[in-house]
Amino acid sequence: MTGVTPDATMANRVLVVVGTRPEAIKMAPVIRALRASEVPVDTRLALTGQHSDLVDEVLRIFQLKADWDLGIMKEGQSLTEIAVRCLEGLDELLRQWRPELILVQGDTASVFFAALAGFFQGVPRAHVEAGLRSGTLEQPFPEEGFRRLTGVLADLHFAPTVDAGKNLLREGVADDRIQITGNPVVDALLDVAGRGWAPETPTLKRLLEDDAPPFLLLTFHRRESFGRPAERVFEAIRQLVETEEGLEVVFPVHPNPRIVEPAHRILAGHSRIHLMAPLGYVDFVSALAGARGVLTDSGGIQEEAPTFGTPVLVLREVTERPEGIRAGVAKLVGTDPRRIVEEGRDLLRRTSKDRERTRQTNPYGDGRAGIRIADGVVRYLSEQREGG
């Protein structure tokens, strides 16, 4: 474990734990808001090291630096190995620098094990993006389990939507420990999009020109999608491109071999299907804003795309983000090729007015979630200090 040793005597000590790129993106506005708070908050960042290069890029964009890096990642390690290394590293860190609150985001291994480490040592836990539920423990796996378990351990719940807050109330969480904040991913997207940075990927540059043909953005990586579901999705994508004149597809391929192999076997070689390495965050934001639509089995992209009015086809059978479905900004299509092709064609025929309606009905936030979360943290720490 490497990093600095902050002043342990300062009040309002908050430890933010981040493992993956999505966590870093969503926590960046929160960290910045905490550090800008009128009430001083000694906010420190610990990385578990699960997505080192990808997280480092995000930290550079938002001008943040980690105070500790646990460096837990090893190639091919299991969830059990991640658990052990994460708990060991955080145990040492919590003994070295005793925070008054641990702040985690989302539903990954680092989120749950950071909350568990805090529980073991009696450090209060706050959960950003709390209350999301798919209703099926195995979908998505293991994320649904991690977020439910984190909810059991959390003392403070920052729910992105009213629906998420209601889920927590049904599970017995006290109303005064739930705050509806919006999702800070919207804050991050608006920040980066507002900087006007051009993408670096040549194919993306071409497709974002004014006279370029329409393109769809595809992302696909979930464990439950491995095997035949992935093949069915890729077959549908190829059929859609072959039957829609001029349509192009941008597919940043997840490095997992169980996605790489079928993607290249089914999609490689077509001149209008672009298989590429995972995009940097700036390029990803550009692709999300410029695409005619997104096809994805991701959870987070269901929140991100509506910020730009970009419609989403969700390549899953269930979602923990039903607000987007109800608002009409996303549609569950599963992995049936016929349904994907049909809905893909419908998506391509949507107009700019449809996109604007999508943007205006985004249920995931207004760009001020980070500030609301920071205010909630300060209020909680004050209550704890006063014995409330």
Rosetta blueprint (number, residue, H / E / L):
1 M L
2 T E
3 G E
4 V L
5 T L
6 P L
7 D L
8 A L
9 T L
10 M L
11 A L
12 N L
13 R E
14 V E
15 L E
16 V E
17 V E
18 V E
19 G L
20 T L
21 R H
22 P H
23 E H
24 A H
25 I H
26 K H
27 M H
28 A H
29 P H
30 V H
31 I H
32 R H
33 A H
34 L H
35 R H
36 A L
37 S L
38 E L
39 V L
40 P L
41 V L
42 D E
43 T E
44 R E
45 L E
46 A E
47 L E
48 T L
49 G L
50 Q L
51 H L
52 S H
53 D H
54 L H
55 V H
56 D H
57 E H
58 V H
59 L H
60 R H
61 I H
62 F L
63 Q L
64 L L
65 K L
66 A L
67 D L
68 W E
69 D E
70 L L
71 G L
72 I L
73 M L
74 K L
75 E L
76 G L
77 Q L
78 S L
79 L H
80 T H
81 E H
82 I H
83 A H
84 V H
85 R H
86 C H
87 L H
88 E H
89 G H
90 L H
91 D H
92 E H
93 L H
94 L H
95 R H
96 Q H
97 W L
98 R L
99 P L
100 E L
101 L E
102 I E
103 L E
104 V E
105 Q E
106 G L
107 D L
108 T L
109 A H
110 S H
111 V H
112 F H
113 F H
114 A H
115 A H
116 L H
117 A H
118 G H
119 F H
120 F H
121 Q H
122 G L
123 V L
124 P L
125 R E
126 A E
127 H E
128 V E
129 E L
130 A L
131 G L
132 L L
133 R L
134 S L
135 G L
136 T L
137 L L
138 E L
139 Q L
140 P L
141 F L
142 P L
143 E H
144 E H
145 G H
146 F H
147 R H
148 R H
149 L H
150 T H
151 G H
152 V H
153 L H
154 A L
155 D L
156 L E
157 H E
158 F E
159 A E
160 P L
161 T L
162 V H
163 D H
164 A H
165 G H
166 K H
167 N H
168 L H
169 L H
170 R H
171 E L
172 G L
173 V L
174 A L
175 D H
176 D H
177 R H
178 I E
179 Q E
180 I E
181 T L
182 G L
183 N L
184 P H
185 V H
186 V H
187 D H
188 A H
189 L H
190 L H
191 D H
192 V H
193 A H
194 G L
195 R L
196 G L
197 W L
198 A L
199 P L
200 E L
201 T L
202 P H
203 T H
204 L H
205 K H
206 R H
207 L H
208 L L
209 E L
210 D L
211 D L
212 A L
213 P L
214 P L
215 F E
216 L E
217 L E
218 L E
219 T E
220 F L
221 H L
222 R L
223 R H
224 E H
225 S H
226 F L
227 G L
228 R H
229 P H
230 A H
231 E H
232 R H
233 V H
234 F H
235 E H
236 A H
237 I H
238 R H
239 Q H
240 L H
241 V H
242 E H
243 T H
244 E L
245 E L
246 G L
247 L L
248 E E
249 V E
250 V E
251 F E
252 P E
253 V L
254 H L
255 P L
256 N L
257 P H
258 R H
259 I H
260 V H
261 E H
262 P H
263 A H
264 H H
265 R H
266 I H
267 L H
268 A L
269 G L
270 H L
271 S L
272 R L
273 I E
274 H E
275 L E
276 M E
277 A L
278 P L
279 L L
280 G L
281 Y H
282 V H
283 D H
284 F H
285 V H
286 S H
287 A H
288 L H
289 A H
290 G H
291 A L
292 R L
293 G E
294 V E
295 L E
296 T E
297 D L
298 S L
299 G L
300 G H
301 I H
302 Q H
303 E H
304 E H
305 A H
306 P H
307 T H
308 F H
309 G L
310 T L
311 P L
312 V E
313 L E
314 V E
315 L L
316 R L
317 E L
318 V L
319 T L
320 E L
321 R L
322 P H
323 E H
324 G H
325 I H
326 R H
327 A H
328 G L
329 V L
330 A E
331 K E
332 L E
333 V L
334 G L
335 T L
336 D L
337 P H
338 R H
339 R H
340 I H
341 V H
342 E H
343 E H
344 G H
345 R H
346 D H
347 L H
348 L H
349 R L
350 R L
351 T L
352 S H
353 K H
354 D H
355 R H
356 E H
357 R H
358 T H
359 R H
360 Q H
361 T L
362 N L
363 P L
364 Y L
365 G L
366 D L
367 G L
368 R L
369 A H
370 G H
371 I H
372 R H
373 I H
374 A H
375 D H
376 G H
377 V H
378 V H
379 R H
380 Y H
381 L H
382 S H
383 E H
384 Q H
385 R H
386 E H
387 G L
388 G L
